[in-house]
Amino acid sequence: MTTAYIVDAVRTPRGGGKLGKGALTHLHPQHLGATVLKALKERNQLDTSKVDDIIWSTSQQRGKQGGDLGRLSALYAGYDTKASGVTLDRYCGGGISSVGFAASQIIAGFEDVVIAGGTEMMSHHAEADSWEQGTPFAQLGRAKGNYALYDAHPISHVGVAADAIAGMEGISREELDAFGAESQRRAAVAMAEGRFDRSVVPVYNDDGTIALDRDEFPRPGTTAESLAALKPSFVAINDVAASPDGTTMKQMIQKKYPDLEWEPVHHAGTSSGVVDGSAALLLASEEGLKANGWKARARIVTAVNHGDCPTLILNAPVPAAKKALERAGLTVDDIDVWEINEAFAVVTEKAIRDLGLDRAKVNVNGGAIALGHPIGATGSMLIGTALDELERTGGRYALITQCAFGGMAPALIIERVGE
């Protein structure tokens, strides 16, 4: 069995995801995908005819993000037509899964050079919805709030679920606000010290001017005190009908957990940011490294998936991380860098408590609360960030995981092998 190595990892800056207001919103999703694919080609003297496949992640595959975005972005980037592509959807977890799938192809001996990554322009989600008004998809969305109703596993809104988990776990608003402020502080330090510089590549407009060359979303100077003044975001959503029979979002959860009561606590400062972005990683086998004269930066140790309660949606990262550690024969203490996506503050906070983690090793450079969460691309970004951090600090192992809609989480462990 061969080994899957990471040769390089790149990402765009994250741009604000409100249509017409963010620095990237005027661009096509294929433009962002092509940006990172071109960067991999140029940085690694990549003969794109030697790329066996491109495995891409995009959560909302409709509108401008419809079709096979991985293949179309590669063609837009000028890749050889021999470089095929496929696009997958594991909701928020797709960016990790694309890398896991690429590594699996290499480990199985099927391929030698594979690119993995993802693109998500959240600014175009609402636009895509408007294009589909009157279609069966849109009608289903209006009837069910885009959430499936199952007798055995009712699924609510992610923000409502985050608040419910905080109530279930006894995690206070003050603790969550402190977490959100710390994410902003760490991101500000990372940007000031240039910790993202190796991975971030600028996005250019068609006329050659720079559209964005640094993350746009962070709010440096945010404090727990300033966050305390924000109103909870998901109060009204509790009472929104989630099914044709009128069952509300809150009732969906209480159908499964009848004794659970909670107060809304999450807000914009403790929830992941709505942004646009793309990321890509170049993976190769030992033969792929030799044939192209590349040096590996890391190897994929293991990549696993785990499901959990779809009603609470967000709790799978902990069992996924435990599964990854077990498969790798490692312990919590062996991991030098943890990237646990901050979909909501409670997700990472709960994982830290349940796994007994050293906070100094978790989301060292801030997370999605400060930087934003471009759904299908985030996992690939986190892997690159973890690799950069291992190299900066001399660490050996990093574990990356994130919750995904439907009550899932992929988890992946990398080992630094470069100098």
Secondary structure, 3 states (H helix, E strand, C coil): CCCCEEEEEEECCCEECCCCCCCCCCCCHHHHHHHHHHHHHHHCCCCHHHCCEEEEECCCCCHHHCCCHHHHHHHHCCCCCCCEEEEECCHHHHHHHHHHHHHHHHHCCCCCEEEEEEEEEHHHHHHHHHHCCCCHHHHHHHHHCCCCCCCCCCCCCHHHHHHHHHHHHCCCHHHHHHHHHHHHHHHHHHHHCCCCCCCECCEECCCCCEEECCCCCCCCCCCHHHHHCCCCCCCHHHHCECCCCCCEHHHHHHHHCCCCCCCCCCCHHHECCCEEEEEEEEEECHHHHHHHCCCCCEEEEEEEEEECCCCCCCCCHHHHHHHHHHHHCCCHHHCCEEEECCCEHHHHHHHHHHHCCCHHHECCCCCHHHHCCCHHHHHHHHHHHHHHHHHHHCCCEEEEECCECCCEEEEEEEEECCC
